[in-house]
Amino acid sequence: MVKKIKYRSSEWFNSKTHKRDTFVHRGWMRNQGHPNHLFDGRPVIGICNTWSELTPCNGHFREIAESVKKGVYEAGGFPLEFPVFSASESNLRPTAMLFRNLASMDVEEAIRGNPIDGVVLLMGCDKTTPSLLMGAASVDLPTIGVSGGPMLNGHHRGETIGSGTGVWRLDADLSAGKITEDDFIEAEISMSRSKGNCMTMGTASTMGSMVEALGMSLPNNAAIPAVDARRYSLAYMSGKRIVDMVKENLIMSKIVNKKSFENAIKVNGAIGGSTNAVIHLAAIAGRLEIDLKLSDWENCGKNIPTMVNLQPSGKYLMEDFYYAGGVPVVIKRLIEKNLLNNDSLTANGKTIYENNKNAKCWNDQVIKNFDEPLVNDGGIKILRGNIAPDGAIIKPSAATPELMKHKGKAVVFESVEEFHEKIDDPNLDVDQNSILVLKNCGPKGYPGMAEVGNMRLPQKLLKKGIKDMIRISDARMSGTAYGTVILHTAPEAAIKGPLAAVQNNDIIEIDVEKGIMNVLLDDNEIKSRVENYKPILPEIKSGYQKMYIDHVTQADTGADLDFLVGKRGSEVKRHSH
């Protein structure tokens, strides 16, 4: 006789000692038409949904959720869908990153406070992925991720146009007078032609790939287009699988460990993934109480070639990536070079090796061979020096090789507003060898660390045909952006990090290969300037933003709220009635 497992949800729906509370919990659920047998002690699966019409990337998640439910029912579970805060990168101001941590709080408390035995995370738009993983990690129940998938390729005037990447390019062309406003609007219409998230290798697609590399999804999660029937099949099978994960007690911390993160770092380098992955993976690791440092990116990401030829680093888009074989091909090629931890467990109960060993590449132009890559060493690079003692990052695969070692004079902007006011001033003292420096855009200074680090070049240089310059900030940039952009400088200027000391005409020296970024000033001068610096801080005295500013950590540790780091478990709390 098989012993019946008592699940967490039974504390709500099947209590033998608190019958009144059971009446309350079960009775009110019946108004949705749930029949009696669904309360017989079977696994209750929460479907954590970030659907919102204000988050266009996730606008199809109602349909995705229905596919998940079908799989849950088939496996003998009881699916219950619930909404959580949806952080829209395309609409939220001042930045979606400000609300990533808020969304994670919503996810954590919703999972823990409800009769849920396992959870399916529906995520797509880039902050919804880390926020859901962070919240779920702090509860640590059986969990599986389902990404919404990328849009179909954009097409404009006979060429492909990629989300974000096309925007930054066309904005520069507009500023340079190469295209008209009407041309700009026409491109806007041509870019987003189906449901789904950015179809470039921006942060959304990167984080979908990271979910797959961490083992937190079924294979092929990252690349199946949002409107492809196979996306809905994957959602169905994920719903089916989560029921078994509950029965196996395969909780998140049994899947994801330090080796999983090492794998993800290497996959990120191989796909030319977003710089934002650095900050998101750090935050997820912090929730799981795994010590992930910037030095791990240096150690694990070294000498990883970028094989995936996708915008913003390369030519193609996510639809092409899926048809070429997707993330499984990338993982297989890294396995063949003995670069991954092959025994890392995944959500389907198999190892990463077992899942991907038979993957086949169908287009070597999209997923290039390991020995003939897009970029020989494309992993995220960490820079340190007297203006970034806790580190800054750069994505070499999207940068200009000639600028990887450079010395130039600083052109400094104390705020985004000052940047916009002055960048196109014909009298601005700037040339192609200058280094643009933007301050007060970090976690506390913005607040939220907005995607403003990929500063547009001065109009007078764009008109001369200059396409790239070194740019340094304590901000982030969109994963769809490109250029020689140094980001996440820590500590940030707003808390008097040494970036604050940089002034116009100071000479800054960069050597990416050596991991060095210094302003050519002596230590005493830097100290004196920092002591006298008056940072530009947001005038926020109450509400969530005030709490955020008071408690957010710096970029190098994931910009989480200090009191949210770690696990708080899934213990069923006291009765509500």
VEXLO-316724 format. One record per residue (C-alpha): residue in three letters; y, x, z. Coordinates in steps of 0.25 Angstrom, whole numbers, padded with zeros to 4 digits, always signed. Each point is the difference from the previous one (the first is absolute). Layout:
// residues N
ALA,Y,X,Z .
...
***
This chain:
// residues 577
MET,+0000,+0000,+0000 .
VAL,+0013,+0006,-0004 .
LYS,+0010,+0000,+0011 .
LYS,+0013,-0007,-0003 .
ILE,+0012,+0009,+0001 .
LYS,+0012,-0005,+0008 .
TYR,+0013,+0002,-0007 .
ARG,+0014,+0002,+0005 .
SER,+0004,-0014,-0006 .
SER,-0011,-0007,+0009 .
GLU,+0010,+0003,+0012 .
TRP,+0009,-0011,-0007 .
PHE,-0010,-0009,-0007 .
ASN,-0013,+0001,+0008 .
SER,+0004,+0002,+0015 .
LYS,-0010,-0005,+0010 .
THR,+0009,+0001,+0012 .
HIS,+0014,-0004,-0005 .
LYS,-0004,-0013,-0008 .
ARG,+0014,-0006,+0001 .
ASP,+0006,+0013,-0007 .
THR,-0012,-0001,-0011 .
PHE,+0004,-0015,-0002 .
VAL,+0015,+0005,-0002 .
HIS,-0004,+0011,-0010 .
ARG,-0011,-0007,-0008 .
GLY,+0006,-0014,+0001 .
TRP,+0014,+0004,-0007 .
MET,-0007,+0008,-0010 .
ARG,-0008,-0013,-0005 .
ASN,+0013,-0006,-0005 .
GLN,-0002,+0009,-0012 .
GLY,-0013,-0007,-0003 .
HIS,-0009,+0012,+0005 .
PRO,-0014,-0006,+0003 .
ASN,-0008,+0002,+0013 .
HIS,-0010,+0010,-0006 .
LEU,+0012,+0010,-0002 .
PHE,+0001,+0002,+0015 .
ASP,-0014,+0003,+0002 .
GLY,+0003,+0015,+0004 .
ARG,+0000,+0006,-0014 .
PRO,+0010,+0011,-0003 .
VAL,+0014,-0004,-0002 .
ILE,+0007,+0008,-0010 .
GLY,+0015,+0001,+0000 .
ILE,+0007,+0001,-0014 .
CYS,+0013,+0007,+0003 .
ASN,+0009,-0004,-0011 .
THR,+0014,+0006,-0004 .
TRP,+0002,-0010,-0011 .
SER,+0015,-0003,-0002 .
GLU,+0009,-0005,-0012 .
LEU,+0009,+0011,+0006 .
THR,-0010,+0010,-0002 .
PRO,-0003,-0001,-0015 .
CYS,-0011,+0011,+0000 .
ASN,-0008,-0009,+0009 .
GLY,+0003,-0014,-0006 .
HIS,-0014,-0002,-0005 .
PHE,-0006,+0002,+0014 .
ARG,-0003,-0015,+0002 .
GLU,-0010,+0001,-0011 .
ILE,-0006,+0014,+0005 .
ALA,-0002,-0007,+0014 .
GLU,-0008,-0011,-0007 .
SER,-0009,+0010,-0006 .
VAL,-0002,+0007,+0014 .
LYS,-0003,-0013,+0006 .
LYS,-0011,-0003,-0010 .
GLY,-0007,+0013,+0004 .
VAL,+0001,-0003,+0014 .
TYR,-0006,-0013,-0001 .
GLU,-0011,+0005,-0008 .
ALA,-0003,+0011,+0010 .
GLY,-0001,-0011,+0011 .
GLY,+0014,+0003,+0007 .
PHE,+0012,-0009,+0003 .
PRO,+0013,+0004,-0007 .
LEU,+0013,-0003,+0005 .
GLU,+0013,+0005,-0007 .
PHE,+0013,+0003,+0007 .
PRO,+0013,+0005,-0004 .
VAL,+0007,+0013,+0005 .
PHE,+0014,+0006,-0003 .
SER,+0001,+0004,-0014 .
ALA,+0008,+0013,-0002 .
SER,+0005,-0001,-0015 .
GLU,+0005,+0013,-0005 .
SER,+0007,-0006,-0012 .
ASN,+0009,-0010,+0009 .
LEU,+0001,+0004,+0015 .
ARG,+0013,+0007,+0004 .
PRO,+0003,+0010,+0006 .
THR,-0014,+0004,-0004 .
ALA,-0014,-0005,+0001 .
MET,-0004,+0012,+0008 .
LEU,+0009,-0005,+0012 .
PHE,-0010,-0012,+0001 .
ARG,-0013,+0007,-0002 .
ASN,-0002,+0002,+0015 .
LEU,+0005,-0014,+0003 .
ALA,-0011,-0005,-0010 .
SER,-0010,+0009,+0007 .
MET,+0003,-0007,+0013 .
ASP,-0002,-0014,-0006 .
VAL,-0013,+0004,-0006 .
GLU,-0005,+0007,+0013 .
GLU,+0003,-0012,+0009 .
ALA,-0004,-0011,-0010 .
ILE,-0014,+0007,-0001 .
ARG,-0002,+0003,+0015 .
GLY,+0006,-0014,+0005 .
ASN,-0009,-0009,-0009 .
PRO,-0015,-0003,-0001 .
ILE,-0003,+0011,-0011 .
ASP,-0012,+0009,-0001 .
GLY,+0003,+0007,-0012 .
VAL,+0012,+0001,-0009 .
VAL,+0003,+0001,-0015 .
LEU,+0014,+0006,-0003 .
LEU,+0007,-0005,-0013 .
MET,+0010,+0011,-0003 .
GLY,+0007,+0004,-0013 .
CYS,+0015,+0003,+0001 .
ASP,+0001,+0014,+0006 .
LYS,+0004,-0003,+0014 .
THR,-0010,-0011,+0002 .
THR,-0011,+0010,-0002 .
PRO,+0003,+0009,+0012 .
SER,+0006,-0011,+0009 .
LEU,-0013,-0008,-0001 .
LEU,-0009,+0013,+0002 .
MET,+0009,+0004,+0012 .
GLY,-0001,-0013,+0007 .
ALA,-0015,-0002,-0003 .
ALA,-0003,+0015,+0005 .
SER,+0007,-0003,+0013 .
VAL,-0010,-0012,+0002 .
ASP,-0012,+0007,-0006 .
LEU,-0009,-0011,-0004 .
PRO,-0008,+0000,-0013 .
THR,+0010,+0001,-0011 .
ILE,+0000,+0000,-0015 .
GLY,+0012,+0002,-0010 .
VAL,+0002,-0008,-0013 .
SER,+0012,+0005,-0008 .
GLY,+0007,-0010,-0010 .
GLY,-0001,+0010,-0011 .
PRO,+0011,+0005,-0010 .
MET,+0007,-0008,-0011 .
LEU,-0004,+0001,-0014 .
ASN,+0007,+0011,-0008 .
GLY,+0015,-0002,-0003 .
HIS,+0003,+0000,-0015 .
HIS,+0014,+0003,-0005 .
ARG,+0004,+0003,-0015 .
GLY,-0013,+0005,-0004 .
GLU,-0002,+0009,+0013 .
THR,-0006,-0002,+0014 .
ILE,+0010,-0002,+0011 .
GLY,-0004,+0002,+0014 .
SER,+0004,-0006,+0013 .
GLY,+0011,+0008,+0007 .
THR,-0002,+0012,-0009 .
GLY,+0007,-0007,-0011 .
VAL,+0011,-0006,+0009 .
TRP,+0004,+0014,+0004 .
ARG,-0001,+0006,-0014 .
LEU,+0008,-0012,-0006 .
ASP,+0011,+0000,+0011 .
ALA,+0002,+0015,-0004 .
ASP,+0001,-0004,-0015 .
LEU,+0010,-0011,+0004 .
SER,+0009,+0009,+0008 .
ALA,-0001,+0010,-0011 .
GLY,+0004,-0010,-0011 .
LYS,-0013,+0001,-0007 .
ILE,-0003,-0015,+0001 .
THR,+0008,-0013,+0002 .
GLU,+0000,-0011,+0011 .
ASP,-0008,-0009,-0009 .
ASP,-0010,+0011,-0003 .
PHE,-0002,+0002,+0015 .
ILE,-0002,-0015,+0002 .
GLU,-0010,-0001,-0011 .
ALA,-0008,+0012,+0006 .
GLU,+0000,-0008,+0014 .
ILE,-0006,-0012,-0007 .
SER,-0011,+0009,-0007 .
MET,-0004,+0007,+0013 .
SER,-0007,-0010,+0009 .
ARG,-0008,-0009,-0009 .
SER,-0011,-0004,+0009 .
LYS,-0004,-0002,+0015 .
GLY,-0003,+0012,+0008 .
ASN,+0007,+0013,+0006 .
CYS,+0006,+0012,-0007 .
MET,-0009,+0005,-0011 .
THR,+0005,+0014,+0001 .
MET,-0006,+0009,+0010 .
GLY,+0011,-0004,+0010 .
THR,-0002,-0003,+0015 .
ALA,-0008,-0013,-0002 .
SER,-0010,+0006,-0010 .
THR,-0001,+0013,+0009 .
MET,-0002,-0008,+0012 .
GLY,-0011,-0008,-0007 .
SER,-0006,+0013,-0003 .
MET,+0001,+0005,+0014 .
VAL,-0007,-0012,+0005 .
GLU,-0011,+0003,-0010 .
ALA,-0001,+0014,+0004 .
LEU,+0000,-0003,+0015 .
GLY,-0012,-0008,-0002 .
MET,+0007,-0013,+0004 .
SER,-0003,-0008,-0012 .
LEU,-0011,-0002,-0011 .
PRO,+0000,+0010,-0012 .
ASN,+0011,-0003,-0011 .
ASN,+0009,-0007,+0010 .
ALA,+0013,+0008,-0005 .
ALA,+0000,-0002,-0015 .
ILE,-0006,-0013,-0004 .
PRO,+0012,-0008,-0006 .
ALA,+0005,-0011,+0008 .
VAL,-0003,-0011,-0011 .
ASP,-0014,+0006,-0004 .
ALA,-0011,-0009,+0004 .
ARG,-0007,+0012,+0007 .
ARG,+0011,+0001,+0010 .
TYR,-0004,-0014,+0005 .
SER,-0015,+0004,+0000 .
LEU,+0004,+0012,+0008 .
ALA,+0007,-0009,+0010 .
TYR,-0012,-0009,+0000 .
MET,-0010,+0011,+0003 .
SER,+0010,+0005,+0011 .
GLY,-0001,-0013,+0007 .
LYS,-0015,+0000,-0001 .
ARG,-0001,+0015,+0005 .
ILE,+0010,-0003,+0012 .
VAL,-0011,-0009,+0006 .
ASP,-0010,+0010,+0000 .
MET,+0010,+0010,+0006 .
VAL,+0002,-0009,+0012 .
LYS,-0015,-0001,+0002 .
GLU,-0001,+0015,-0001 .
ASN,+0012,+0002,+0009 .
LEU,+0005,+0010,-0010 .
ILE,+0014,+0001,+0006 .
MET,+0012,+0007,-0007 .
SER,-0001,+0012,+0009 .
LYS,-0015,+0002,-0004 .
ILE,+0004,+0002,-0015 .
VAL,+0013,+0007,+0001 .
ASN,+0001,+0014,+0007 .
LYS,+0007,+0013,-0002 .
LYS,-0009,+0003,-0012 .
SER,+0004,-0013,-0007 .
PHE,+0014,+0004,+0001 .
GLU,-0003,+0014,-0006 .
ASN,-0007,-0007,-0011 .
ALA,+0012,-0009,-0003 .
ILE,+0010,+0012,+0000 .
LYS,-0008,+0006,-0011 .
VAL,-0001,-0013,-0008 .
ASN,+0015,-0001,+0001 .
GLY,+0002,+0013,-0006 .
ALA,-0010,-0003,-0011 .
ILE,+0006,-0013,-0004 .
GLY,+0015,+0005,+0001 .
GLY,+0002,-0010,+0012 .
SER,+0013,-0004,+0006 .
THR,+0007,+0008,+0011 .
ASN,+0000,-0012,+0008 .
ALA,-0015,+0002,+0003 .
VAL,+0004,+0011,+0009 .
ILE,+0007,-0008,+0009 .
HIS,-0009,-0012,-0001 .
LEU,-0013,+0007,+0003 .
ALA,+0006,+0007,+0012 .
ALA,+0004,-0014,+0006 .
ILE,-0014,-0005,-0003 .
ALA,-0007,+0012,+0006 .
GLY,+0009,-0001,+0012 .
ARG,-0005,-0014,+0003 .
LEU,-0014,+0005,-0001 .
GLU,+0004,+0011,+0010 .
ILE,-0004,+0011,-0011 .
ASP,+0009,+0012,+0000 .
LEU,+0005,+0001,-0014 .
LYS,+0011,+0010,-0002 .
LEU,+0009,+0005,-0012 .
SER,-0008,+0013,+0001 .
ASP,-0013,-0008,-0005 .
TRP,+0007,-0003,-0013 .
GLU,+0003,+0014,-0001 .
ASN,-0015,+0004,+0003 .
CYS,-0007,-0011,-0007 .
GLY,+0010,-0002,-0012 .
LYS,+0000,+0014,-0004 .
ASN,-0005,+0003,-0014 .
ILE,-0003,-0014,-0003 .
PRO,+0003,-0003,-0015 .
THR,+0006,-0013,-0004 .
MET,-0010,-0006,-0010 .
VAL,+0006,-0014,-0002 .
ASN,+0010,+0000,-0011 .
LEU,+0008,-0012,+0005 .
GLN,+0015,-0003,+0001 .
PRO,+0008,+0006,+0007 .
SER,-0007,+0013,-0001 .
GLY,-0006,-0003,-0014 .
LYS,-0001,-0010,-0011 .
TYR,-0009,-0011,+0003 .
LEU,-0001,-0012,+0009 .
MET,-0009,-0007,+0010 .
GLU,-0007,-0009,-0010 .
ASP,-0004,+0012,-0008 .
PHE,-0005,+0007,+0012 .
TYR,-0009,-0011,+0003 .
TYR,-0006,+0000,-0014 .
ALA,-0002,+0015,+0001 .
GLY,-0008,-0002,+0013 .
GLY,+0010,+0000,+0011 .
VAL,-0001,+0006,+0014 .
PRO,-0015,+0002,+0000 .
VAL,+0001,+0010,-0012 .
VAL,+0011,+0008,+0008 .
ILE,-0009,+0000,+0012 .
LYS,-0012,+0004,-0008 .
ARG,+0007,+0012,-0006 .
LEU,+0005,+0004,+0014 .
ILE,-0015,-0001,+0005 .
GLU,-0005,+0008,-0011 .
LYS,+0009,+0012,+0004 .
ASN,-0004,-0002,+0015 .
LEU,+0014,-0004,+0004 .
LEU,-0004,-0013,+0008 .
ASN,-0007,-0003,+0012 .
ASN,-0011,-0007,-0007 .
ASP,-0006,-0007,+0012 .
SER,+0012,-0008,+0004 .
LEU,-0004,-0014,+0002 .
THR,+0006,-0012,-0008 .
ALA,+0001,-0015,+0003 .
ASN,-0012,-0003,-0008 .
GLY,-0008,+0008,+0009 .
LYS,-0003,+0011,-0010 .
THR,+0007,+0014,+0000 .
ILE,+0011,+0004,-0010 .
TYR,-0010,+0008,-0007 .
GLU,-0010,-0011,-0002 .
ASN,+0011,-0009,-0005 .
ASN,+0006,+0009,-0011 .
LYS,-0011,+0010,-0004 .
ASN,-0003,-0008,-0013 .
ALA,+0015,-0003,-0004 .
LYS,+0003,+0002,-0015 .
CYS,+0013,+0004,-0006 .
TRP,+0003,-0008,-0013 .
ASN,+0013,+0007,-0004 .
ASP,+0003,+0015,+0003 .
GLN,+0014,-0002,-0004 .
VAL,+0003,-0009,+0012 .
ILE,-0009,+0007,+0010 .
LYS,+0000,+0014,-0004 .
ASN,-0011,+0010,+0003 .
PHE,+0001,+0008,+0012 .
ASP,+0001,+0013,-0007 .
GLU,+0011,-0005,-0010 .
PRO,+0009,-0008,+0009 .
LEU,+0013,-0006,-0001 .
VAL,+0005,+0009,+0011 .
ASN,-0008,+0012,+0005 .
ASP,+0005,-0002,+0015 .
GLY,+0005,-0014,+0001 .
GLY,-0002,-0003,+0015 .
ILE,+0012,-0003,+0009 .
LYS,+0007,+0012,+0004 .
ILE,+0006,+0002,+0014 .
LEU,+0013,+0008,+0001 .
ARG,+0005,+0006,+0013 .
GLY,+0012,+0008,+0004 .
ASN,+0013,+0000,+0008 .
ILE,+0004,-0014,-0005 .
ALA,-0014,-0006,+0000 .
PRO,-0007,+0006,+0013 .
ASP,-0009,-0012,+0000 .
GLY,-0002,+0000,-0014 .
ALA,+0004,-0006,-0013 .
ILE,-0009,-0004,-0012 .
ILE,+0001,+0001,-0016 .
LYS,-0010,-0006,-0010 .
PRO,-0002,+0012,-0010 .
SER,-0007,-0009,-0011 .
ALA,+0013,-0008,-0002 .
ALA,+0010,+0012,+0001 .
THR,+0005,+0010,-0010 .
PRO,-0008,+0013,+0001 .
GLU,+0013,+0009,-0002 .
LEU,+0006,-0006,+0012 .
MET,-0011,+0004,+0009 .
LYS,+0007,+0012,+0004 .
HIS,+0015,-0001,+0000 .
LYS,+0013,+0004,+0007 .
GLY,+0012,-0009,-0001 .
LYS,+0013,-0005,+0007 .
ALA,-0001,-0013,+0008 .
VAL,+0008,-0012,-0004 .
VAL,-0001,-0009,+0012 .
PHE,+0001,-0015,+0002 .
GLU,+0000,-0005,+0015 .
SER,-0004,-0014,-0004 .
VAL,-0006,-0008,-0011 .
GLU,+0014,-0007,-0001 .
GLU,+0007,+0014,-0002 .
PHE,-0011,+0003,-0011 .
HIS,+0003,-0012,-0008 .
GLU,+0015,+0002,+0002 .
LYS,+0000,+0014,-0005 .
ILE,-0012,+0003,-0009 .
ASP,+0007,-0004,-0013 .
ASP,+0014,+0006,+0004 .
PRO,+0003,+0009,-0012 .
ASN,+0007,+0010,+0010 .
LEU,-0013,+0001,+0009 .
ASP,-0002,+0015,+0001 .
VAL,-0015,+0000,-0005 .
ASP,-0008,+0007,-0011 .
GLN,-0014,+0000,-0004 .
ASN,-0004,+0011,+0010 .
SER,+0006,-0008,+0011 .
ILE,-0009,-0006,+0011 .
LEU,+0004,-0014,+0004 .
VAL,-0002,-0003,+0015 .
LEU,+0000,-0014,+0006 .
LYS,+0001,-0002,+0015 .
ASN,-0002,-0011,+0010 .
CYS,-0011,-0008,-0007 .
GLY,-0012,+0003,+0009 .
PRO,-0007,-0009,+0009 .
LYS,+0011,-0002,+0010 .
GLY,+0012,+0003,-0009 .
TYR,-0002,-0011,-0011 .
PRO,-0007,-0006,+0008 .
GLY,-0014,-0001,-0006 .
MET,+0000,+0013,-0009 .
ALA,+0004,-0007,-0014 .
GLU,-0005,+0004,-0013 .
VAL,+0013,+0007,-0004 .
GLY,-0004,+0014,-0001 .
ASN,-0002,+0000,-0015 .
MET,+0015,+0001,-0002 .
ARG,+0005,-0003,-0014 .
LEU,+0006,+0013,-0006 .
PRO,+0015,+0000,-0002 .
GLN,+0005,-0007,-0013 .
LYS,+0007,+0012,-0006 .
LEU,-0013,+0008,+0001 .
LEU,-0009,-0011,-0006 .
LYS,+0010,-0001,-0012 .
LYS,-0003,+0015,-0002 .
GLY,-0015,-0003,+0000 .
ILE,-0003,+0006,+0013 .
LYS,-0013,-0008,+0005 .
ASP,-0003,+0006,+0014 .
MET,+0006,+0007,+0012 .
ILE,-0005,+0003,+0014 .
ARG,+0003,-0011,+0009 .
ILE,-0002,+0001,+0016 .
SER,+0001,-0011,+0010 .
ASP,-0006,-0006,+0013 .
ALA,-0003,-0012,-0009 .
ARG,-0012,-0005,-0007 .
MET,-0001,-0003,-0015 .
SER,-0008,-0010,-0008 .
GLY,-0014,+0004,-0004 .
THR,+0004,-0004,-0014 .
ALA,+0011,+0011,+0000 .
TYR,+0000,+0014,-0006 .
GLY,+0008,+0012,+0001 .
THR,+0001,+0013,+0009 .
VAL,+0003,-0009,+0012 .
ILE,-0002,+0006,+0014 .
LEU,-0002,-0011,+0010 .
HIS,-0003,-0004,+0015 .
THR,+0008,+0012,+0005 .
ALA,-0003,+0000,+0015 .
PRO,+0006,-0001,+0010 .
GLU,+0010,-0009,-0007 .
ALA,+0015,+0002,+0000 .
ALA,+0003,-0012,+0008 .
ILE,-0006,+0006,+0012 .
LYS,+0006,+0013,-0002 .
GLY,-0011,+0007,-0008 .
PRO,+0005,+0013,-0006 .
LEU,+0001,-0007,-0014 .
ALA,+0013,-0005,+0007 .
ALA,+0006,+0014,-0001 .
VAL,+0000,+0001,-0015 .
GLN,+0014,-0001,-0006 .
ASN,+0005,+0001,-0014 .
ASN,-0001,+0013,-0007 .
ASP,-0011,+0005,+0009 .
ILE,-0011,+0007,-0007 .
ILE,-0014,-0006,+0001 .
GLU,-0012,+0008,-0004 .
ILE,-0013,-0007,-0004 .
ASP,-0014,+0006,-0002 .
VAL,-0011,-0011,-0001 .
GLU,-0011,+0010,-0002 .
LYS,+0003,+0007,+0013 .
GLY,+0004,-0013,+0007 .
ILE,+0014,+0004,+0003 .
MET,+0013,-0007,+0001 .
ASN,+0012,+0006,+0006 .
VAL,+0015,+0000,+0000 .
LEU,+0006,+0014,+0000 .
LEU,+0007,-0001,+0013 .
ASP,-0003,+0008,+0013 .
ASP,-0006,-0008,+0012 .
ASN,+0013,+0000,+0008 .
GLU,+0008,-0006,-0011 .
ILE,-0010,-0011,-0002 .
LYS,-0001,-0003,+0015 .
SER,+0015,-0001,+0001 .
ARG,+0001,-0009,-0012 .
VAL,-0011,-0009,+0006 .
GLU,+0007,-0001,+0014 .
ASN,+0013,-0004,-0007 .
TYR,-0006,-0010,-0010 .
LYS,+0003,-0014,+0001 .
PRO,-0012,-0008,-0006 .
ILE,+0002,-0013,-0007 .
LEU,-0008,-0010,+0008 .
PRO,-0002,-0015,-0003 .
GLU,+0008,-0009,+0010 .
ILE,-0012,-0008,+0004 .
LYS,+0000,-0005,+0015 .
SER,-0011,-0010,+0000 .
GLY,-0012,-0006,-0007 .
TYR,-0012,+0006,-0006 .
GLN,+0008,+0011,-0007 .
LYS,+0006,+0005,+0013 .
MET,-0015,+0001,+0006 .
TYR,-0004,+0007,-0013 .
ILE,+0012,+0010,+0001 .
ASP,-0004,+0003,+0015 .
HIS,-0014,+0002,-0002 .
VAL,-0003,+0005,-0014 .
THR,-0007,+0013,-0002 .
GLN,+0004,+0011,-0010 .
ALA,-0005,+0000,-0014 .
ASP,-0010,+0012,+0003 .
THR,-0008,-0009,+0010 .
GLY,+0000,-0013,-0009 .
ALA,+0013,-0007,+0004 .
ASP,-0008,-0010,+0009 .
LEU,+0006,-0006,+0013 .
ASP,-0004,+0009,+0011 .
PHE,-0006,-0011,+0009 .
LEU,-0009,-0005,-0012 .
VAL,-0007,+0013,-0002 .
GLY,-0015,-0001,+0004 .
LYS,-0010,-0011,+0002 .
ARG,+0001,-0011,+0009 .
GLY,-0014,-0006,-0003 .
SER,-0005,-0014,-0003 .
GLU,-0003,-0005,+0014 .
VAL,+0001,-0015,+0001 .
LYS,+0012,-0003,+0009 .
ARG,+0002,-0011,+0011 .
HIS,-0001,-0015,-0003 .
SER,+0011,-0007,-0005 .
HIS,-0002,-0013,+0006 .
***
